[in-house]
C-alpha cells in the first residue's frame, strides 16, 4: 500500500511509501482529494518514499495551491527526494 491517511485534530497526515510513479500518482490523487479539507492542514509524510515522479510533484503543488502556504507541507523526505523538490523549485514545501 502506498497511502495511509491519519487525522489528528486539524491535521490530515498522508503517510506515503514506495515508488510514487505516474501510474500510482493517478490512483492516489482521488484518494488524497477526498481527504482534502480547506479547514484542515495537510502533511505528506515521505519517510518511506524512495521515488517521486513529476506527476506526484504536480499533486503536491496542487495541494499547496488549494490549502495555501503554512497549511500544506512535505515531511521527512530522504535526501534524494529532497533534492528533487529543490531542483523543481519546490523546496519551500519541505519541512524537516
MODELLER restraints for C-alpha pairs under 7 A, 6 or more apart:
rsr = mdl.restraints
at = mdl.atoms
rsr.add(forms.Gaussian(group=physical.xy_distance, feature=features.Distance(at['CA:2:A'], at['CA:16:A']), mean=5.18, stdev=0.5))
rsr.add(forms.Gaussian(group=physical.xy_distance, feature=features.Distance(at['CA:2:A'], at['CA:17:A']), mean=4.72, stdev=0.5))
rsr.add(forms.Gaussian(group=physical.xy_distance, feature=features.Distance(at['CA:2:A'], at['CA:18:A']), mean=6.22, stdev=0.5))
rsr.add(forms.Gaussian(group=physical.xy_distance, feature=features.Distance(at['CA:3:A'], at['CA:14:A']), mean=6.50, stdev=0.5))
rsr.add(forms.Gaussian(group=physical.xy_distance, feature=features.Distance(at['CA:3:A'], at['CA:15:A']), mean=5.62, stdev=0.5))
rsr.add(forms.Gaussian(group=physical.xy_distance, feature=features.Distance(at['CA:3:A'], at['CA:16:A']), mean=4.72, stdev=0.5))
rsr.add(forms.Gaussian(group=physical.xy_distance, feature=features.Distance(at['CA:3:A'], at['CA:17:A']), mean=6.67, stdev=0.5))
rsr.add(forms.Gaussian(group=physical.xy_distance, feature=features.Distance(at['CA:4:A'], at['CA:14:A']), mean=5.87, stdev=0.5))
rsr.add(forms.Gaussian(group=physical.xy_distance, feature=features.Distance(at['CA:4:A'], at['CA:15:A']), mean=5.06, stdev=0.5))
rsr.add(forms.Gaussian(group=physical.xy_distance, feature=features.Distance(at['CA:4:A'], at['CA:16:A']), mean=6.63, stdev=0.5))
rsr.add(forms.Gaussian(group=physical.xy_distance, feature=features.Distance(at['CA:5:A'], at['CA:13:A']), mean=5.75, stdev=0.5))
rsr.add(forms.Gaussian(group=physical.xy_distance, feature=features.Distance(at['CA:5:A'], at['CA:14:A']), mean=4.60, stdev=0.5))
rsr.add(forms.Gaussian(group=physical.xy_distance, feature=features.Distance(at['CA:5:A'], at['CA:15:A']), mean=6.13, stdev=0.5))
rsr.add(forms.Gaussian(group=physical.xy_distance, feature=features.Distance(at['CA:6:A'], at['CA:12:A']), mean=5.91, stdev=0.5))
rsr.add(forms.Gaussian(group=physical.xy_distance, feature=features.Distance(at['CA:6:A'], at['CA:13:A']), mean=5.14, stdev=0.5))
rsr.add(forms.Gaussian(group=physical.xy_distance, feature=features.Distance(at['CA:6:A'], at['CA:14:A']), mean=6.48, stdev=0.5))
rsr.add(forms.Gaussian(group=physical.xy_distance, feature=features.Distance(at['CA:7:A'], at['CA:13:A']), mean=6.14, stdev=0.5))
rsr.add(forms.Gaussian(group=physical.xy_distance, feature=features.Distance(at['CA:10:A'], at['CA:40:A']), mean=4.83, stdev=0.5))
rsr.add(forms.Gaussian(group=physical.xy_distance, feature=features.Distance(at['CA:10:A'], at['CA:41:A']), mean=6.14, stdev=0.5))
rsr.add(forms.Gaussian(group=physical.xy_distance, feature=features.Distance(at['CA:11:A'], at['CA:40:A']), mean=5.62, stdev=0.5))
rsr.add(forms.Gaussian(group=physical.xy_distance, feature=features.Distance(at['CA:11:A'], at['CA:41:A']), mean=4.78, stdev=0.5))
rsr.add(forms.Gaussian(group=physical.xy_distance, feature=features.Distance(at['CA:11:A'], at['CA:42:A']), mean=5.65, stdev=0.5))
rsr.add(forms.Gaussian(group=physical.xy_distance, feature=features.Distance(at['CA:12:A'], at['CA:40:A']), mean=6.90, stdev=0.5))
rsr.add(forms.Gaussian(group=physical.xy_distance, feature=features.Distance(at['CA:12:A'], at['CA:41:A']), mean=6.17, stdev=0.5))
rsr.add(forms.Gaussian(group=physical.xy_distance, feature=features.Distance(at['CA:12:A'], at['CA:42:A']), mean=4.74, stdev=0.5))
rsr.add(forms.Gaussian(group=physical.xy_distance, feature=features.Distance(at['CA:12:A'], at['CA:43:A']), mean=6.25, stdev=0.5))
rsr.add(forms.Gaussian(group=physical.xy_distance, feature=features.Distance(at['CA:13:A'], at['CA:42:A']), mean=5.87, stdev=0.5))
rsr.add(forms.Gaussian(group=physical.xy_distance, feature=features.Distance(at['CA:13:A'], at['CA:43:A']), mean=4.78, stdev=0.5))
rsr.add(forms.Gaussian(group=physical.xy_distance, feature=features.Distance(at['CA:13:A'], at['CA:44:A']), mean=5.98, stdev=0.5))
rsr.add(forms.Gaussian(group=physical.xy_distance, feature=features.Distance(at['CA:13:A'], at['CA:45:A']), mean=6.87, stdev=0.5))
rsr.add(forms.Gaussian(group=physical.xy_distance, feature=features.Distance(at['CA:14:A'], at['CA:43:A']), mean=6.09, stdev=0.5))
rsr.add(forms.Gaussian(group=physical.xy_distance, feature=features.Distance(at['CA:14:A'], at['CA:44:A']), mean=4.82, stdev=0.5))
rsr.add(forms.Gaussian(group=physical.xy_distance, feature=features.Distance(at['CA:14:A'], at['CA:45:A']), mean=5.97, stdev=0.5))
rsr.add(forms.Gaussian(group=physical.xy_distance, feature=features.Distance(at['CA:15:A'], at['CA:44:A']), mean=6.13, stdev=0.5))
rsr.add(forms.Gaussian(group=physical.xy_distance, feature=features.Distance(at['CA:15:A'], at['CA:45:A']), mean=4.81, stdev=0.5))
rsr.add(forms.Gaussian(group=physical.xy_distance, feature=features.Distance(at['CA:15:A'], at['CA:46:A']), mean=6.75, stdev=0.5))
rsr.add(forms.Gaussian(group=physical.xy_distance, feature=features.Distance(at['CA:16:A'], at['CA:44:A']), mean=6.94, stdev=0.5))
rsr.add(forms.Gaussian(group=physical.xy_distance, feature=features.Distance(at['CA:16:A'], at['CA:45:A']), mean=6.06, stdev=0.5))
rsr.add(forms.Gaussian(group=physical.xy_distance, feature=features.Distance(at['CA:16:A'], at['CA:46:A']), mean=5.75, stdev=0.5))
rsr.add(forms.Gaussian(group=physical.xy_distance, feature=features.Distance(at['CA:16:A'], at['CA:48:A']), mean=6.54, stdev=0.5))
rsr.add(forms.Gaussian(group=physical.xy_distance, feature=features.Distance(at['CA:16:A'], at['CA:49:A']), mean=6.30, stdev=0.5))
rsr.add(forms.Gaussian(group=physical.xy_distance, feature=features.Distance(at['CA:17:A'], at['CA:46:A']), mean=6.83, stdev=0.5))
rsr.add(forms.Gaussian(group=physical.xy_distance, feature=features.Distance(at['CA:17:A'], at['CA:48:A']), mean=4.55, stdev=0.5))
rsr.add(forms.Gaussian(group=physical.xy_distance, feature=features.Distance(at['CA:17:A'], at['CA:49:A']), mean=4.45, stdev=0.5))
rsr.add(forms.Gaussian(group=physical.xy_distance, feature=features.Distance(at['CA:18:A'], at['CA:48:A']), mean=6.23, stdev=0.5))
rsr.add(forms.Gaussian(group=physical.xy_distance, feature=features.Distance(at['CA:18:A'], at['CA:49:A']), mean=4.74, stdev=0.5))
rsr.add(forms.Gaussian(group=physical.xy_distance, feature=features.Distance(at['CA:18:A'], at['CA:50:A']), mean=5.61, stdev=0.5))
rsr.add(forms.Gaussian(group=physical.xy_distance, feature=features.Distance(at['CA:18:A'], at['CA:51:A']), mean=6.86, stdev=0.5))
rsr.add(forms.Gaussian(group=physical.xy_distance, feature=features.Distance(at['CA:19:A'], at['CA:49:A']), mean=6.18, stdev=0.5))
rsr.add(forms.Gaussian(group=physical.xy_distance, feature=features.Distance(at['CA:19:A'], at['CA:50:A']), mean=5.76, stdev=0.5))
rsr.add(forms.Gaussian(group=physical.xy_distance, feature=features.Distance(at['CA:19:A'], at['CA:51:A']), mean=4.66, stdev=0.5))
rsr.add(forms.Gaussian(group=physical.xy_distance, feature=features.Distance(at['CA:19:A'], at['CA:52:A']), mean=6.29, stdev=0.5))
rsr.add(forms.Gaussian(group=physical.xy_distance, feature=features.Distance(at['CA:20:A'], at['CA:51:A']), mean=5.77, stdev=0.5))
rsr.add(forms.Gaussian(group=physical.xy_distance, feature=features.Distance(at['CA:20:A'], at['CA:52:A']), mean=4.74, stdev=0.5))
rsr.add(forms.Gaussian(group=physical.xy_distance, feature=features.Distance(at['CA:20:A'], at['CA:53:A']), mean=6.09, stdev=0.5))
rsr.add(forms.Gaussian(group=physical.xy_distance, feature=features.Distance(at['CA:20:A'], at['CA:56:A']), mean=6.53, stdev=0.5))
rsr.add(forms.Gaussian(group=physical.xy_distance, feature=features.Distance(at['CA:21:A'], at['CA:52:A']), mean=5.90, stdev=0.5))
rsr.add(forms.Gaussian(group=physical.xy_distance, feature=features.Distance(at['CA:21:A'], at['CA:53:A']), mean=4.89, stdev=0.5))
rsr.add(forms.Gaussian(group=physical.xy_distance, feature=features.Distance(at['CA:22:A'], at['CA:53:A']), mean=6.07, stdev=0.5))
rsr.add(forms.Gaussian(group=physical.xy_distance, feature=features.Distance(at['CA:22:A'], at['CA:55:A']), mean=5.46, stdev=0.5))
rsr.add(forms.Gaussian(group=physical.xy_distance, feature=features.Distance(at['CA:25:A'], at['CA:55:A']), mean=6.23, stdev=0.5))
rsr.add(forms.Gaussian(group=physical.xy_distance, feature=features.Distance(at['CA:25:A'], at['CA:56:A']), mean=5.46, stdev=0.5))
rsr.add(forms.Gaussian(group=physical.xy_distance, feature=features.Distance(at['CA:29:A'], at['CA:59:A']), mean=6.90, stdev=0.5))
rsr.add(forms.Gaussian(group=physical.xy_distance, feature=features.Distance(at['CA:38:A'], at['CA:67:A']), mean=5.74, stdev=0.5))
rsr.add(forms.Gaussian(group=physical.xy_distance, feature=features.Distance(at['CA:41:A'], at['CA:71:A']), mean=4.50, stdev=0.5))
rsr.add(forms.Gaussian(group=physical.xy_distance, feature=features.Distance(at['CA:41:A'], at['CA:72:A']), mean=5.86, stdev=0.5))
rsr.add(forms.Gaussian(group=physical.xy_distance, feature=features.Distance(at['CA:42:A'], at['CA:71:A']), mean=6.18, stdev=0.5))
rsr.add(forms.Gaussian(group=physical.xy_distance, feature=features.Distance(at['CA:42:A'], at['CA:72:A']), mean=4.84, stdev=0.5))
rsr.add(forms.Gaussian(group=physical.xy_distance, feature=features.Distance(at['CA:42:A'], at['CA:73:A']), mean=6.76, stdev=0.5))
rsr.add(forms.Gaussian(group=physical.xy_distance, feature=features.Distance(at['CA:43:A'], at['CA:72:A']), mean=5.70, stdev=0.5))
rsr.add(forms.Gaussian(group=physical.xy_distance, feature=features.Distance(at['CA:43:A'], at['CA:73:A']), mean=5.12, stdev=0.5))
rsr.add(forms.Gaussian(group=physical.xy_distance, feature=features.Distance(at['CA:43:A'], at['CA:74:A']), mean=5.83, stdev=0.5))
rsr.add(forms.Gaussian(group=physical.xy_distance, feature=features.Distance(at['CA:43:A'], at['CA:75:A']), mean=6.73, stdev=0.5))
rsr.add(forms.Gaussian(group=physical.xy_distance, feature=features.Distance(at['CA:44:A'], at['CA:73:A']), mean=6.39, stdev=0.5))
rsr.add(forms.Gaussian(group=physical.xy_distance, feature=features.Distance(at['CA:44:A'], at['CA:74:A']), mean=4.83, stdev=0.5))
rsr.add(forms.Gaussian(group=physical.xy_distance, feature=features.Distance(at['CA:44:A'], at['CA:75:A']), mean=6.01, stdev=0.5))
rsr.add(forms.Gaussian(group=physical.xy_distance, feature=features.Distance(at['CA:45:A'], at['CA:74:A']), mean=6.06, stdev=0.5))
rsr.add(forms.Gaussian(group=physical.xy_distance, feature=features.Distance(at['CA:45:A'], at['CA:75:A']), mean=4.76, stdev=0.5))
rsr.add(forms.Gaussian(group=physical.xy_distance, feature=features.Distance(at['CA:45:A'], at['CA:76:A']), mean=6.21, stdev=0.5))
rsr.add(forms.Gaussian(group=physical.xy_distance, feature=features.Distance(at['CA:46:A'], at['CA:74:A']), mean=6.78, stdev=0.5))
rsr.add(forms.Gaussian(group=physical.xy_distance, feature=features.Distance(at['CA:46:A'], at['CA:75:A']), mean=5.90, stdev=0.5))
rsr.add(forms.Gaussian(group=physical.xy_distance, feature=features.Distance(at['CA:46:A'], at['CA:76:A']), mean=5.55, stdev=0.5))
rsr.add(forms.Gaussian(group=physical.xy_distance, feature=features.Distance(at['CA:46:A'], at['CA:77:A']), mean=4.72, stdev=0.5))
rsr.add(forms.Gaussian(group=physical.xy_distance, feature=features.Distance(at['CA:47:A'], at['CA:76:A']), mean=5.00, stdev=0.5))
rsr.add(forms.Gaussian(group=physical.xy_distance, feature=features.Distance(at['CA:47:A'], at['CA:77:A']), mean=5.18, stdev=0.5))
rsr.add(forms.Gaussian(group=physical.xy_distance, feature=features.Distance(at['CA:47:A'], at['CA:78:A']), mean=6.37, stdev=0.5))
rsr.add(forms.Gaussian(group=physical.xy_distance, feature=features.Distance(at['CA:51:A'], at['CA:81:A']), mean=6.79, stdev=0.5))
rsr.add(forms.Gaussian(group=physical.xy_distance, feature=features.Distance(at['CA:52:A'], at['CA:81:A']), mean=6.94, stdev=0.5))
rsr.add(forms.Gaussian(group=physical.xy_distance, feature=features.Distance(at['CA:63:A'], at['CA:72:A']), mean=6.80, stdev=0.5))
rsr.add(forms.Gaussian(group=physical.xy_distance, feature=features.Distance(at['CA:64:A'], at['CA:72:A']), mean=5.45, stdev=0.5))
rsr.add(forms.Gaussian(group=physical.xy_distance, feature=features.Distance(at['CA:73:A'], at['CA:93:A']), mean=4.88, stdev=0.5))
rsr.add(forms.Gaussian(group=physical.xy_distance, feature=features.Distance(at['CA:73:A'], at['CA:94:A']), mean=5.80, stdev=0.5))
rsr.add(forms.Gaussian(group=physical.xy_distance, feature=features.Distance(at['CA:73:A'], at['CA:95:A']), mean=6.33, stdev=0.5))
rsr.add(forms.Gaussian(group=physical.xy_distance, feature=features.Distance(at['CA:74:A'], at['CA:93:A']), mean=5.72, stdev=0.5))
rsr.add(forms.Gaussian(group=physical.xy_distance, feature=features.Distance(at['CA:74:A'], at['CA:94:A']), mean=4.62, stdev=0.5))
rsr.add(forms.Gaussian(group=physical.xy_distance, feature=features.Distance(at['CA:74:A'], at['CA:95:A']), mean=5.85, stdev=0.5))
rsr.add(forms.Gaussian(group=physical.xy_distance, feature=features.Distance(at['CA:75:A'], at['CA:94:A']), mean=6.08, stdev=0.5))
rsr.add(forms.Gaussian(group=physical.xy_distance, feature=features.Distance(at['CA:75:A'], at['CA:95:A']), mean=5.22, stdev=0.5))
rsr.add(forms.Gaussian(group=physical.xy_distance, feature=features.Distance(at['CA:75:A'], at['CA:96:A']), mean=5.85, stdev=0.5))
rsr.add(forms.Gaussian(group=physical.xy_distance, feature=features.Distance(at['CA:76:A'], at['CA:96:A']), mean=5.57, stdev=0.5))
rsr.add(forms.Gaussian(group=physical.xy_distance, feature=features.Distance(at['CA:85:A'], at['CA:91:A']), mean=5.15, stdev=0.5))
